[in-house]
């Protein structure tokens, strides 16, 4: 019996959600897209439905994910963007031929080519990364305060002072650890 794959960590920003398919980068890494089928699932959950994905396409997706992570991390700390990451992001963006279309309900939907849907989906993700890293959106890139995570996330909070990539995971874990440390250090509590 095989173990269930880890749940996806979904956010509201496509590019940084995609980098979250590998979490706990500075602890025990959790790969959330270990197979081509899981990449297909992640893309579908994010409105980029593709019929299938090859192992080579999964590797291209992981290369893009790591490029976005490297560039977003550099941008978050005001460092120079890595040239190799920029090249991968730009190449994926250029290769993709997806078109944004408007649905009757007034929502944006992505139309992917039947000939290269995975490449088109990766192009959409790369384009989103360019938008946030290049300052084309209202918000700021930040790094998760969790020492085991350190994921780049796009902070759109009013004060732009969010500390964790996700409050439900990293934030709660950090607050629980702080609470436990405080209560262990008090006399008569342990």
C-alpha positions in Angstrom: 0.0 0.0 0.0 1.5 3.3 -1.0 1.2 6.4 1.1 -1.1 9.2 0.0 0.8 12.1 -1.6 1.0 15.3 0.5 -1.8 17.8 0.1 -1.2 20.8 -2.1 -0.5 24.1 -0.3 -2.6 26.5 -2.4 -2.3 30.3 -2.3 -3.7 33.1 -4.2 -0.6 33.8 -6.3 0.0 31.2 -9.0 3.8 31.5 -9.2 4.5 31.4 -5.4 1.9 28.6 -5.0 3.9 26.7 -7.6 7.1 27.1 -5.6 5.2 25.7 -2.6 5.0 22.3 -4.4 8.3 21.7 -2.7 8.0 22.8 1.0 10.2 22.6 4.0 13.3 23.4 1.9 15.5 24.0 4.9 14.2 21.0 7.0 13.0 17.7 5.6 11.8 18.7 2.1 8.3 17.6 1.1 7.8 17.1 -2.6 4.1 17.6 -3.5 4.4 16.8 -7.2 6.5 13.6 -7.1 4.9 12.2 -10.3 3.7 13.5 -13.6 0.1 12.7 -12.5 0.4 14.9 -9.4 1.6 17.8 -11.6 -1.5 17.3 -13.8 -3.6 17.4 -10.6 -1.9 20.6 -9.4 -2.3 22.3 -12.7 -6.0 21.4 -12.8 -6.6 22.7 -9.3 -5.1 26.0 -10.5 -7.2 26.3 -13.6 -4.6 25.0 -16.0 -6.1 21.6 -17.0 -3.9 19.4 -19.1 -4.7 15.8 -20.3 -1.4 14.3 -19.3 2.3 15.0 -18.5 5.5 13.2 -19.3 8.4 12.7 -17.0 10.4 15.1 -19.0 7.7 17.7 -18.7 7.6 17.1 -14.9 11.4 17.8 -14.9 10.9 21.0 -16.9 8.2 22.1 -14.4 10.5 21.4 -11.4 13.3 23.4 -13.2 10.9 26.3 -13.6 9.7 25.9 -9.9 13.3 26.2 -8.7 14.1 29.1 -11.0 11.1 31.0 -9.7 12.0 30.2 -6.1 15.6 31.4 -6.7 14.5 34.6 -8.4 11.7 35.3 -5.9 14.0 34.7 -2.9 16.6 37.1 -4.4 14.0 39.7 -5.0 12.6 39.3 -1.5 16.0 40.2 0.0 16.9 42.8 -2.6 19.7 40.7 -4.1 20.6 40.4 -7.7 18.4 37.9 -9.6 20.3 34.8 -10.6 21.0 34.8 -14.4 20.2 31.1 -14.8 16.9 31.5 -13.1 16.0 34.5 -15.3 16.8 32.5 -18.4 14.6 29.5 -17.3 11.7 31.8 -16.4 12.0 33.8 -19.7 12.3 30.7 -21.8 9.2 29.1 -20.3 7.3 32.3 -20.7 8.2 32.6 -24.4 7.5 29.0 -25.1 4.0 29.1 -23.7 1.2 30.0 -26.1 -1.7 30.2 -23.7 -4.4 32.8 -24.2 -6.5 34.4 -21.5 -10.2 34.2 -22.4 -13.2 35.7 -20.6 -16.0 33.3 -19.5 -19.7 34.3 -19.6 -19.4 34.6 -15.8 -16.8 37.3 -16.2 -13.9 35.3 -15.1 -10.5 34.8 -16.7 -9.8 31.3 -18.0 -6.7 30.0 -19.7 -7.0 28.4 -23.2 -4.1 26.0 -23.7 -3.0 24.7 -27.0 -3.9 21.0 -27.7 -0.4 20.5 -29.1 1.6 21.7 -26.0 -0.7 22.2 -23.0 1.9 21.5 -20.4 4.4 24.0 -21.9 1.5 26.5 -22.2 0.6 26.0 -18.5 4.3 26.5 -17.5 4.3 29.6 -19.6 1.3 31.0 -17.6 3.2 30.3 -14.4 6.4 31.9 -15.7 4.5 34.9 -16.8 2.9 35.2 -13.4 6.4 35.0 -11.8 7.6 37.8 -14.1 4.6 39.9 -13.1 5.4 39.6 -9.3 9.2 39.6 -9.5 9.2 42.5 -11.9 6.9 44.6 -9.7 3.9 44.5 -12.0 1.5 43.7 -9.2 0.6 45.4 -5.9 2.3 43.6 -3.1 5.8 42.6 -2.0 7.8 39.4 -2.1 8.8 38.2 1.4 10.4 35.0 2.9 8.6 32.8 5.4 9.9 33.4 8.9 9.9 29.6 9.6 13.5 28.5 9.7 12.6 25.2 8.0 10.5 26.7 5.3 11.9 30.1 4.1 9.5 30.0 1.1 9.1 33.1 -1.0 5.5 34.4 -0.9 3.7 37.4 -2.3 2.4 39.6 0.6 -0.7 41.5 -0.4 -1.8 42.3 3.2 -2.6 45.9 3.9 0.5 46.5 6.0 2.8 44.2 3.9 4.1 42.7 7.2 3.0 39.1 6.8 5.5 36.7 8.4 4.6 33.3 7.2 3.9 31.8 3.8 0.8 30.2 5.3 -0.7 30.8 8.8 -2.3 27.3 8.8 1.0 25.6 8.5 4.2 27.5 9.2 2.6 30.2 11.3 0.8 27.8 13.6 3.8 25.6 13.9 6.1 28.5 14.9 3.5 30.0 17.3 3.1 26.5 18.9 6.8 26.0 19.3 7.2 29.5 20.9 4.3 28.8 23.3 5.8 25.4 24.3 9.2 26.9 24.8 7.8 29.7 27.0 5.8 27.2 29.1 8.7 24.8 29.5 11.0 27.6 30.8 8.6 28.8 33.5 9.2 27.4 37.0 6.7 24.9 38.2 5.3 24.2 34.7 7.2 21.1 33.8 
